[in-house]
Amino acid sequence: MDVPVAIWKSAPEPSLEPLVTIGSDGRTGDSIGSRLARLLARRGVNEPDQVRRYLEPSLDDLHDPSLLAGMDQALARLLDARARSQTVSIVGDYDVDGVSATAMLLAVFGATGLEAESILPHRMAEGYGFQTVHVERAAASGSKVIVTADCGARSIEAAKAAVDRGISVIITDHHIPGPAHDPRVIQINPQQERCGYPYKELSGAGLAFKLAGAFAEAAGRPVDPTLLLRVACLGTIADLVPLTGENRAIAALGLRALESTRSAGLKALIQVSGVRPPIDAADVGYRLGPRINAAGRMDSPEPALELLLARDPVRAKQLAETLNRWNEERQRAELDVMEKARERFLEPGAGDPRFLMAWDESWHQGVLGIAAGRLAREFHRPAVLLSVRDETAVGSGRSVRGIHLHDFLSRFEDRFLRFGGHSQAIGISIEAGRLEEVRRELVSAARDWDAELLVPSYEYEEHLAAEEVTLELVGQLARLEPFGMANRRPLFRLGPFSLATAPRAFGKNHLGLRGRAESGALVDMVAWGGGEQADLFARPFEILAHLSVDTYLGRASAEVVHARAAAPRTDTRPEAVE
């Protein structure tokens, strides 16, 4: 199977008329120029109040938690539990979203006098989600209420088992709901049909933030929302929910709070991750988040939860170092799975399936989702990887833009033992004996996909001249932070260039470059993983790049996302140049 050749295309013109100058307070002024206005217009932001909310999110941009269906019932039951000195069990997921959601609920419940304990599943021993085994654990501890965090939307059996035993169940989850729950179950999920909440894309941590804040208020002990936002932003950013609307406000406000946090646990995590202010979404996505995730991927998620709640600096440092060590082990295990899966997809006779699926008994279950995501990006098609244990294969899948993986697989749900997720990420388990049968079915069904969906394409927003790569422009673009899903970092086309100096190799296959444009202007560049393309830069080339600041040189720099040979110019007249 060949890796598809990428297509470059220019983004459509804004559907809204760009405002040329908009003040930082939302009134007309001269604080932004026409380029930033065009970028905002492409994101559907053009009215002064929209611009203010986008560029300067505030607490006023957060919606009233009572608008969530089930919130009032949940608060009433939790207040009743506090009044009757009943214990609440919080069943969370083992990833960043679930752990951060559990941490917020534990902290607020404890601070308001509601006795609470946590139950976090062990990925390898129990697998994902709220299960009957957790009901047994809650019952054994004497709990009268179970609150889920980032799970439970499809846990019909477990929820019914709990209410049948007289344990109230409050589900907080943002995943796509399955069959209807027992009517005695309280659900807080903006994805459910009867919920009229104005924003549907909250993460599990976002929902926990809503419930925790609302409960503290109802209990007469309001909590400073910034103390919760610094944790809520971790799950919101790391879980790859769209960074639009309320999620954007949660992420932006939380990142700001992280920079000045007094939490011993968060400070230790930031230090061991090598993160320095200003903290942005990339720091959470690539440094802080993976270390929290590493606990649940490689062992138990409990140390990650303990770290987020830690107050003792000595203990916090120990926990952060443990997560850092697990993250290094995770990286090695992930590389092993990727290399072996890639070999299978590329081996002679493998064909060119539109849906990738592979399994192995030796693969570490905790890294399958990350490996699947990397392979999906490399081959630009959905990938599902599974680890086989005894008679069961458990795994994760990741998709590409334009293919809703959950919808596709839900057509085959009767072939799976367990299944859940959303458009771009799923968790799944299958009887080991049916793996090849199921793989053939899925590969066959994927033939109906439009072939264009399987070709990677890069949509750049503007074609910049080399002279326009300046610190001033980078500063303007920084106002669009935080970047993430549905609020992508602006991508620009630059070139053609020729090398002004020899490439500088550094790190793991990275290149430092200095390109000279036809005008003579110089642009510093970094090509992450660009060592494999070193020959390409020996001749005229052009790039798609993000702009940033090279802190070492103190200059604007272009981070190469994709590069290709520059097309030869057959006409040098000015009007012939794009």
Secondary structure, 3 states (H helix, E strand, C coil): CCCCCCEEEECCCCCCCCCCCCCCCCCCCCCCCHHHHHHHHHCCCCCHHHHHHHHCCCHHHCCCHHHCCCHHHHHHHHHHHHHCCCEEEEEECCCHHHHHHHHHHHHHHHHCCCCEEEECCCCCCCCCCCCHHHHHHHHHCCEEEEEEECCCCCCHHHHHHHHHCCCEEEEECCCCCCCCCCCCCEEECCCCCCCCCCCCCCCHHHHHHHHHHHHHHHCCCCCCHHHHHHHHHHHHHHCCCCCCHHHHHHHHHHHHHHHCCCCHHHHHHHHHCCCCCCCCHHHHHHHHHHHHHHHHHHCCCHHHHHHHHCCCHHHHHHHHHHHHHHHHHHHHHHHHHHHHHHHHHHCCCCCCCCCEEEEECCCCHHHHHHHHHHHHHHHCCCEEEEEEECCEEEEEEECCCCCCHHHHHHCCHHHCCEEEECCCEEEEEEEHHHHHHHHHHHHHHHCCCCHHHHCCEEEECEEECHHHCCHHHHHHHHCCCCCECCECCCCEEEEEEEECCCCEEECCCEEEEEEEECCCCEEEEEECCHHHHHHHHHCCEEEEEEEEEECCCCEEEEEEEEEEECCCCCCCCHHHCC
